[in-house]
């Protein structure tokens, strides 16, 4: 009888231990990193500027894994001047963590790897151009007639128009002067002709 009671007590204790340990074991299994997704900037990127990379860590059930260390490294394409701001970060309650990277002003693909053991993910940044500062066209400076033209560095200055410098205006002005001169000569010749005619007429009348 005592043996039966001992076996029964041992069985109950084993069941209680199993009931307590099993959820913990399954919970631990579910919090193992199974997938790491890395996102970041693309397209035209400023060089020598901090860029943000984001890693999202999920377990085998697609649930976020929090308080897990993520190690950031270069996979391929690193050039002199490329830097990772923080190489080890920790996921939050949503399984998300971020770091910053700075790229040198040299075009080319860069591969970044985020490792949350035993899983890892990577991101390849393929910038169209790696620029220091986004180029902003500088407008040309146009000054009114007679005013001095002052252009900022790198800007093209448009000089004010010169009055009377047009070839069409020059031709028109020359034609006007020639017409006036011709009219003046004609009038002068007519006046000389009238005077000569009157003088000749008086001469004939005196004879």
Secondary structure as GFF3:
##gff-version 3
##sequence-region A 1 207
A	DSSP	alpha_helix	2	30	.	.	.	ID=ss1
A	DSSP	beta_strand	35	39	.	.	.	ID=ss2
A	DSSP	beta_strand	45	46	.	.	.	ID=ss3
A	DSSP	beta_strand	50	58	.	.	.	ID=ss4
A	DSSP	beta_strand	69	76	.	.	.	ID=ss5
A	DSSP	beta_strand	83	84	.	.	.	ID=ss6
A	DSSP	beta_strand	88	90	.	.	.	ID=ss7
A	DSSP	beta_strand	96	102	.	.	.	ID=ss8
A	DSSP	beta_strand	110	116	.	.	.	ID=ss9
A	DSSP	beta_strand	119	125	.	.	.	ID=ss10
A	DSSP	beta_strand	130	131	.	.	.	ID=ss11
A	DSSP	beta_strand	141	142	.	.	.	ID=ss12
A	DSSP	beta_strand	157	158	.	.	.	ID=ss13
A	DSSP	alpha_helix	167	206	.	.	.	ID=ss14
###
